[in-house]
Every structure is written in C-alpha cells, then in structure tokens.
C-alpha cells in the first residue's frame, strides 16, 4: 500500500510505499503502461500502445483514488480510462533496484503518419 502519493509535477508522480520503498514515475511511462481496453486488446492481452507511441511531453492532468486499491490518472492527451492498482504500480516501479536496465524515454513529440522532416 502507498504511504504517500506525491504529485511532484505534471510530468512526475512519486509514491512512498508502506514498506519504505520509493518509486518515481515519469508521466509518459505511466500513460504508456495503461492497461485499459483502449490500450490493451481485451481478448489477446496484446498491447495496442507500445513504447514510443506516447511522447515524453505527455502530462498528468489529474489523479484520483479508486476505492482503497487503485489510482486513476487523467492525461494531457485526453486519456483517462485506466485504473492502476497499487499492486500494478508497484510492479511498474522504475527505480534502479526494480528495473536495473532503466527506462528508455520516448521522443518529446511523436510524428503523425505521413509527416516527415527534410
């Protein structure tokens, strides 16, 4: 269970867990990890949103508790249907101890299909 959820900035959410563990989540990482039916194929479990599909510039617009077991985030891209259980958030922890390989930050903006730079 979280002991403290802190909205550090629109691009970062920190959680201190009741066992003392500390997790600092970039907004793009949480948004990219959404498990709602819009982001994950319901029958196969295959992700519809992959790494690099969410720009690093995405921001958390709001956060609210879901009962005593989860959080719901609103995002600057208009998405807001994901429910992030505390168990899932702990599994997503991006700290060096939990994810020694680190995170690969996506580009700040994602080009739309058909656009290119010369």
Biotite code that builds the C-alpha atoms (Angstrom):
import biotite.structure as struc

atoms = struc.array([
    struc.Atom([0.000, 0.000, 0.000], chain_id="A", res_id=1, res_name="UNK", atom_name="CA", element="C"),
    struc.Atom([1.178, 3.526, -0.683], chain_id="A", res_id=2, res_name="UNK", atom_name="CA", element="C"),
    struc.Atom([2.059, 5.583, 2.340], chain_id="A", res_id=3, res_name="UNK", atom_name="CA", element="C"),
    struc.Atom([2.287, 8.820, 0.323], chain_id="A", res_id=4, res_name="UNK", atom_name="CA", element="C"),
    struc.Atom([1.398, 9.708, -3.281], chain_id="A", res_id=5, res_name="UNK", atom_name="CA", element="C"),
    struc.Atom([3.000, 12.991, -4.317], chain_id="A", res_id=6, res_name="UNK", atom_name="CA", element="C"),
    struc.Atom([2.235, 14.930, -7.486], chain_id="A", res_id=7, res_name="UNK", atom_name="CA", element="C"),
    struc.Atom([5.740, 16.333, -7.932], chain_id="A", res_id=8, res_name="UNK", atom_name="CA", element="C"),
    struc.Atom([4.973, 17.947, -11.298], chain_id="A", res_id=9, res_name="UNK", atom_name="CA", element="C"),
    struc.Atom([2.652, 17.248, -14.244], chain_id="A", res_id=10, res_name="UNK", atom_name="CA", element="C"),
    struc.Atom([5.436, 15.011, -15.591], chain_id="A", res_id=11, res_name="UNK", atom_name="CA", element="C"),
    struc.Atom([6.270, 13.109, -12.382], chain_id="A", res_id=12, res_name="UNK", atom_name="CA", element="C"),
    struc.Atom([4.377, 11.219, -9.679], chain_id="A", res_id=13, res_name="UNK", atom_name="CA", element="C"),
    struc.Atom([6.196, 9.818, -6.641], chain_id="A", res_id=14, res_name="UNK", atom_name="CA", element="C"),
    struc.Atom([4.977, 7.070, -4.352], chain_id="A", res_id=15, res_name="UNK", atom_name="CA", element="C"),
    struc.Atom([6.448, 6.139, -0.981], chain_id="A", res_id=16, res_name="UNK", atom_name="CA", element="C"),
    struc.Atom([5.267, 2.635, -0.111], chain_id="A", res_id=17, res_name="UNK", atom_name="CA", element="C"),
    struc.Atom([4.380, 1.458, 3.387], chain_id="A", res_id=18, res_name="UNK", atom_name="CA", element="C"),
    struc.Atom([7.492, -0.753, 3.419], chain_id="A", res_id=19, res_name="UNK", atom_name="CA", element="C"),
    struc.Atom([9.700, 2.320, 2.816], chain_id="A", res_id=20, res_name="UNK", atom_name="CA", element="C"),
    struc.Atom([10.321, 1.667, -0.886], chain_id="A", res_id=21, res_name="UNK", atom_name="CA", element="C"),
    struc.Atom([10.288, 4.801, -3.074], chain_id="A", res_id=22, res_name="UNK", atom_name="CA", element="C"),
    struc.Atom([9.073, 4.955, -6.691], chain_id="A", res_id=23, res_name="UNK", atom_name="CA", element="C"),
    struc.Atom([9.261, 7.971, -9.013], chain_id="A", res_id=24, res_name="UNK", atom_name="CA", element="C"),
    struc.Atom([7.154, 7.571, -12.169], chain_id="A", res_id=25, res_name="UNK", atom_name="CA", element="C"),
    struc.Atom([7.517, 9.711, -15.297], chain_id="A", res_id=26, res_name="UNK", atom_name="CA", element="C"),
    struc.Atom([4.077, 10.549, -16.714], chain_id="A", res_id=27, res_name="UNK", atom_name="CA", element="C"),
    struc.Atom([4.896, 9.141, -20.162], chain_id="A", res_id=28, res_name="UNK", atom_name="CA", element="C"),
    struc.Atom([5.801, 5.793, -18.523], chain_id="A", res_id=29, res_name="UNK", atom_name="CA", element="C"),
    struc.Atom([2.531, 5.565, -16.586], chain_id="A", res_id=30, res_name="UNK", atom_name="CA", element="C"),
    struc.Atom([0.482, 6.602, -19.626], chain_id="A", res_id=31, res_name="UNK", atom_name="CA", element="C"),
    struc.Atom([2.341, 4.102, -21.833], chain_id="A", res_id=32, res_name="UNK", atom_name="CA", element="C"),
    struc.Atom([1.685, 1.355, -19.245], chain_id="A", res_id=33, res_name="UNK", atom_name="CA", element="C"),
    struc.Atom([-2.100, 1.847, -19.117], chain_id="A", res_id=34, res_name="UNK", atom_name="CA", element="C"),
    struc.Atom([-3.979, -1.472, -19.040], chain_id="A", res_id=35, res_name="UNK", atom_name="CA", element="C"),
    struc.Atom([-7.453, -0.246, -20.088], chain_id="A", res_id=36, res_name="UNK", atom_name="CA", element="C"),
    struc.Atom([-9.348, -1.783, -23.019], chain_id="A", res_id=37, res_name="UNK", atom_name="CA", element="C"),
    struc.Atom([-8.298, 1.111, -25.280], chain_id="A", res_id=38, res_name="UNK", atom_name="CA", element="C"),
    struc.Atom([-4.631, 0.332, -24.646], chain_id="A", res_id=39, res_name="UNK", atom_name="CA", element="C"),
    struc.Atom([-4.640, -3.472, -24.395], chain_id="A", res_id=40, res_name="UNK", atom_name="CA", element="C"),
    struc.Atom([-6.508, -5.914, -26.657], chain_id="A", res_id=41, res_name="UNK", atom_name="CA", element="C"),
    struc.Atom([-9.182, -7.390, -24.436], chain_id="A", res_id=42, res_name="UNK", atom_name="CA", element="C"),
    struc.Atom([-9.074, -10.989, -25.689], chain_id="A", res_id=43, res_name="UNK", atom_name="CA", element="C"),
    struc.Atom([-5.395, -11.461, -26.527], chain_id="A", res_id=44, res_name="UNK", atom_name="CA", element="C"),
    struc.Atom([-3.818, -9.185, -23.924], chain_id="A", res_id=45, res_name="UNK", atom_name="CA", element="C"),
    struc.Atom([-1.640, -7.675, -26.668], chain_id="A", res_id=46, res_name="UNK", atom_name="CA", element="C"),
    struc.Atom([-0.734, -4.030, -26.100], chain_id="A", res_id=47, res_name="UNK", atom_name="CA", element="C"),
    struc.Atom([-2.212, -1.555, -28.570], chain_id="A", res_id=48, res_name="UNK", atom_name="CA", element="C"),
    struc.Atom([0.006, 1.208, -27.184], chain_id="A", res_id=49, res_name="UNK", atom_name="CA", element="C"),
    struc.Atom([3.681, 0.390, -27.426], chain_id="A", res_id=50, res_name="UNK", atom_name="CA", element="C"),
    struc.Atom([6.895, 2.046, -26.371], chain_id="A", res_id=51, res_name="UNK", atom_name="CA", element="C"),
    struc.Atom([7.349, 5.259, -28.319], chain_id="A", res_id=52, res_name="UNK", atom_name="CA", element="C"),
    struc.Atom([3.619, 5.745, -29.003], chain_id="A", res_id=53, res_name="UNK", atom_name="CA", element="C"),
    struc.Atom([3.308, 8.198, -26.103], chain_id="A", res_id=54, res_name="UNK", atom_name="CA", element="C"),
    struc.Atom([5.514, 11.308, -26.261], chain_id="A", res_id=55, res_name="UNK", atom_name="CA", element="C"),
    struc.Atom([7.674, 12.249, -23.282], chain_id="A", res_id=56, res_name="UNK", atom_name="CA", element="C"),
    struc.Atom([5.819, 15.582, -23.215], chain_id="A", res_id=57, res_name="UNK", atom_name="CA", element="C"),
    struc.Atom([2.543, 13.988, -22.017], chain_id="A", res_id=58, res_name="UNK", atom_name="CA", element="C"),
    struc.Atom([1.427, 15.375, -18.668], chain_id="A", res_id=59, res_name="UNK", atom_name="CA", element="C"),
    struc.Atom([-0.760, 14.126, -15.845], chain_id="A", res_id=60, res_name="UNK", atom_name="CA", element="C"),
    struc.Atom([-3.724, 16.495, -15.549], chain_id="A", res_id=61, res_name="UNK", atom_name="CA", element="C"),
    struc.Atom([-5.336, 14.907, -12.504], chain_id="A", res_id=62, res_name="UNK", atom_name="CA", element="C"),
    struc.Atom([-5.219, 11.951, -10.175], chain_id="A", res_id=63, res_name="UNK", atom_name="CA", element="C"),
    struc.Atom([-7.929, 10.384, -8.060], chain_id="A", res_id=64, res_name="UNK", atom_name="CA", element="C"),
    struc.Atom([-8.243, 7.340, -5.811], chain_id="A", res_id=65, res_name="UNK", atom_name="CA", element="C"),
    struc.Atom([-10.306, 4.345, -6.899], chain_id="A", res_id=66, res_name="UNK", atom_name="CA", element="C"),
    struc.Atom([-11.569, 2.794, -3.696], chain_id="A", res_id=67, res_name="UNK", atom_name="CA", element="C"),
    struc.Atom([-8.733, 1.671, -1.442], chain_id="A", res_id=68, res_name="UNK", atom_name="CA", element="C"),
    struc.Atom([-6.926, -0.286, -4.143], chain_id="A", res_id=69, res_name="UNK", atom_name="CA", element="C"),
    struc.Atom([-6.025, 1.902, -7.134], chain_id="A", res_id=70, res_name="UNK", atom_name="CA", element="C"),
    struc.Atom([-5.443, 5.299, -8.734], chain_id="A", res_id=71, res_name="UNK", atom_name="CA", element="C"),
    struc.Atom([-6.928, 6.843, -11.859], chain_id="A", res_id=72, res_name="UNK", atom_name="CA", element="C"),
    struc.Atom([-4.966, 9.414, -13.850], chain_id="A", res_id=73, res_name="UNK", atom_name="CA", element="C"),
    struc.Atom([-6.098, 11.984, -16.386], chain_id="A", res_id=74, res_name="UNK", atom_name="CA", element="C"),
    struc.Atom([-3.599, 12.743, -19.154], chain_id="A", res_id=75, res_name="UNK", atom_name="CA", element="C"),
    struc.Atom([-2.952, 15.740, -21.386], chain_id="A", res_id=76, res_name="UNK", atom_name="CA", element="C"),
    struc.Atom([-3.737, 13.597, -24.447], chain_id="A", res_id=77, res_name="UNK", atom_name="CA", element="C"),
    struc.Atom([-7.335, 13.254, -23.183], chain_id="A", res_id=78, res_name="UNK", atom_name="CA", element="C"),
    struc.Atom([-6.969, 9.653, -21.985], chain_id="A", res_id=79, res_name="UNK", atom_name="CA", element="C"),
    struc.Atom([-8.440, 8.876, -18.547], chain_id="A", res_id=80, res_name="UNK", atom_name="CA", element="C"),
    struc.Atom([-9.917, 5.365, -18.516], chain_id="A", res_id=81, res_name="UNK", atom_name="CA", element="C"),
    struc.Atom([-7.052, 3.425, -16.945], chain_id="A", res_id=82, res_name="UNK", atom_name="CA", element="C"),
    struc.Atom([-7.175, 2.100, -13.403], chain_id="A", res_id=83, res_name="UNK", atom_name="CA", element="C"),
    struc.Atom([-3.746, 1.487, -11.887], chain_id="A", res_id=84, res_name="UNK", atom_name="CA", element="C"),
    struc.Atom([-3.990, -0.878, -8.942], chain_id="A", res_id=85, res_name="UNK", atom_name="CA", element="C"),
    struc.Atom([-1.425, -0.388, -6.202], chain_id="A", res_id=86, res_name="UNK", atom_name="CA", element="C"),
    struc.Atom([-0.110, -3.875, -6.964], chain_id="A", res_id=87, res_name="UNK", atom_name="CA", element="C"),
    struc.Atom([0.371, -2.940, -10.637], chain_id="A", res_id=88, res_name="UNK", atom_name="CA", element="C"),
    struc.Atom([2.026, 0.379, -9.770], chain_id="A", res_id=89, res_name="UNK", atom_name="CA", element="C"),
    struc.Atom([4.482, -1.423, -7.513], chain_id="A", res_id=90, res_name="UNK", atom_name="CA", element="C"),
    struc.Atom([5.305, -3.863, -10.344], chain_id="A", res_id=91, res_name="UNK", atom_name="CA", element="C"),
    struc.Atom([5.914, -0.870, -12.641], chain_id="A", res_id=92, res_name="UNK", atom_name="CA", element="C"),
    struc.Atom([8.410, 0.712, -10.233], chain_id="A", res_id=93, res_name="UNK", atom_name="CA", element="C"),
    struc.Atom([11.146, 2.254, -12.403], chain_id="A", res_id=94, res_name="UNK", atom_name="CA", element="C"),
    struc.Atom([13.787, 2.600, -9.670], chain_id="A", res_id=95, res_name="UNK", atom_name="CA", element="C"),
    struc.Atom([17.264, 1.148, -10.392], chain_id="A", res_id=96, res_name="UNK", atom_name="CA", element="C"),
    struc.Atom([16.678, -1.702, -7.932], chain_id="A", res_id=97, res_name="UNK", atom_name="CA", element="C"),
    struc.Atom([13.407, -2.818, -9.570], chain_id="A", res_id=98, res_name="UNK", atom_name="CA", element="C"),
    struc.Atom([14.355, -2.011, -13.168], chain_id="A", res_id=99, res_name="UNK", atom_name="CA", element="C"),
    struc.Atom([18.172, -2.144, -13.421], chain_id="A", res_id=100, res_name="UNK", atom_name="CA", element="C"),
    struc.Atom([18.006, -1.743, -17.202], chain_id="A", res_id=101, res_name="UNK", atom_name="CA", element="C"),
    struc.Atom([16.380, 1.671, -16.693], chain_id="A", res_id=102, res_name="UNK", atom_name="CA", element="C"),
    struc.Atom([13.762, 3.343, -18.846], chain_id="A", res_id=103, res_name="UNK", atom_name="CA", element="C"),
    struc.Atom([14.202, 4.482, -22.427], chain_id="A", res_id=104, res_name="UNK", atom_name="CA", element="C"),
    struc.Atom([12.482, 7.860, -22.691], chain_id="A", res_id=105, res_name="UNK", atom_name="CA", element="C"),
    struc.Atom([10.485, 8.307, -25.906], chain_id="A", res_id=106, res_name="UNK", atom_name="CA", element="C"),
    struc.Atom([10.798, 11.401, -28.113], chain_id="A", res_id=107, res_name="UNK", atom_name="CA", element="C"),
    struc.Atom([9.163, 14.596, -26.847], chain_id="A", res_id=108, res_name="UNK", atom_name="CA", element="C"),
    struc.Atom([6.757, 14.564, -29.786], chain_id="A", res_id=109, res_name="UNK", atom_name="CA", element="C"),
    struc.Atom([5.571, 11.681, -31.935], chain_id="A", res_id=110, res_name="UNK", atom_name="CA", element="C"),
    struc.Atom([5.299, 12.435, -35.665], chain_id="A", res_id=111, res_name="UNK", atom_name="CA", element="C"),
    struc.Atom([1.912, 11.775, -37.185], chain_id="A", res_id=112, res_name="UNK", atom_name="CA", element="C"),
    struc.Atom([1.807, 9.215, -40.044], chain_id="A", res_id=113, res_name="UNK", atom_name="CA", element="C"),
    struc.Atom([2.657, 10.857, -43.343], chain_id="A", res_id=114, res_name="UNK", atom_name="CA", element="C"),
    struc.Atom([4.740, 13.650, -41.808], chain_id="A", res_id=115, res_name="UNK", atom_name="CA", element="C"),
    struc.Atom([8.471, 13.803, -42.196], chain_id="A", res_id=116, res_name="UNK", atom_name="CA", element="C"),
    struc.Atom([11.360, 16.199, -41.812], chain_id="A", res_id=117, res_name="UNK", atom_name="CA", element="C"),
    struc.Atom([13.812, 17.079, -44.574], chain_id="A", res_id=118, res_name="UNK", atom_name="CA", element="C"),
])
